Amino acid sequence: MKAVKAGDYCLLYNYTEGKDHPIYGIWKAVIDGKKNIDKNAWWGMYPYQVRVKLYSKECQCVPRHSIENLVADDEGRVVNFITGYRAKELLQYYSIR
């Protein structure tokens, strides 16, 4: 898996919250991602972590289905890294909300 680096823009995907699985953004990584920054976070279920700070003026919650075409692969799975036109479209989507 490709590692998150300090300065990368991030969206936080909630795997556990309801059927719509909201996606929160826009965040910016303040350190490189690594394992177990906080061993107790999410009950230890997700050991690969990164510290982030809010990049947008306010945290925006978007239902996954609203941006499915930008965040999911051809089989409907959320992808971990988004580049190119999809990344540009996501940043624009979150910035105009």
C-alpha positions as CSV (number, residue, x, y, z in Angstrom):
1,M,0.0,0.0,0.0
2,K,1.2,3.5,-0.8
3,A,2.0,5.6,2.3
4,V,0.4,8.9,3.2
5,K,3.0,11.6,3.4
6,A,2.9,14.9,5.4
7,G,1.2,17.5,3.2
8,D,-1.1,15.0,1.4
9,Y,-4.8,16.0,1.3
10,C,-7.0,13.5,2.9
11,L,-10.7,12.5,3.1
12,L,-11.8,10.4,6.0
13,Y,-14.1,7.5,5.1
14,N,-16.2,6.2,7.9
15,Y,-16.5,2.4,7.5
16,T,-18.8,2.0,10.5
17,E,-21.4,4.8,10.4
18,G,-24.6,3.8,8.8
19,K,-25.3,2.5,5.3
20,D,-24.3,5.7,3.6
21,H,-20.8,5.7,5.0
22,P,-20.1,9.4,5.1
23,I,-16.8,10.8,3.8
24,Y,-15.4,13.8,5.7
25,G,-13.0,16.4,4.3
26,I,-10.9,18.2,3.5
27,W,-8.0,17.2,5.8
28,K,-4.2,17.6,5.4
29,A,-1.7,15.1,6.8
30,V,0.7,16.8,9.3
31,I,3.0,13.8,9.6
32,D,3.8,10.8,7.5
33,G,1.5,7.9,8.1
34,K,2.7,5.0,10.3
35,K,1.5,2.2,12.4
36,N,-0.1,2.6,15.8
37,I,0.3,6.4,16.4
38,D,-2.5,5.8,18.9
39,K,-2.9,2.1,19.6
40,N,-6.4,2.6,21.1
41,A,-7.8,4.6,18.2
42,W,-10.8,2.8,16.7
43,W,-10.2,-0.1,19.2
44,G,-7.0,-1.0,17.4
45,M,-8.9,-2.1,14.3
46,Y,-6.9,0.2,12.0
47,P,-3.2,0.2,12.9
48,Y,-2.0,2.3,9.9
49,Q,-2.7,5.9,10.9
50,V,-1.9,9.5,10.1
51,R,-2.3,12.7,12.1
52,V,-4.4,15.3,10.2
53,K,-5.6,18.8,10.6
54,L,-8.7,20.3,9.0
55,Y,-7.7,22.0,5.8
56,S,-11.1,23.3,4.6
57,K,-12.9,26.1,6.5
58,E,-15.2,23.6,8.1
59,C,-15.5,19.8,8.2
60,Q,-17.9,18.7,5.5
61,C,-19.8,15.4,5.6
62,V,-20.7,14.0,2.2
63,P,-22.6,10.7,1.7
64,R,-20.5,8.2,-0.3
65,H,-23.2,7.8,-3.0
66,S,-22.8,11.5,-3.8
67,I,-19.2,11.1,-4.9
68,E,-19.1,7.4,-5.7
69,N,-17.8,8.0,-9.2
70,L,-14.8,9.8,-7.8
71,V,-13.9,7.6,-4.8
72,A,-14.7,4.0,-5.9
73,D,-13.1,1.6,-8.3
74,D,-15.1,-0.3,-11.0
75,E,-16.2,-2.8,-8.4
76,G,-17.6,-0.2,-6.0
77,R,-14.8,-0.4,-3.5
78,V,-13.4,2.9,-2.0
79,V,-9.9,3.4,-3.2
80,N,-7.1,4.5,-0.8
81,F,-5.3,6.9,-3.1
82,I,-6.9,9.2,-5.7
83,T,-4.8,11.2,-8.2
84,G,-5.3,13.1,-11.4
85,Y,-8.7,14.4,-12.5
86,R,-10.5,12.5,-9.7
87,A,-8.4,14.3,-7.0
88,K,-9.0,17.6,-8.7
89,E,-12.8,17.0,-9.0
90,L,-12.9,16.0,-5.3
91,L,-11.1,19.1,-4.1
92,Q,-13.5,21.2,-6.2
93,Y,-16.5,19.3,-4.9
94,Y,-15.6,19.9,-1.3
95,S,-14.6,23.5,-1.9
96,I,-17.9,24.6,-3.4
97,R,-20.1,23.1,-0.7
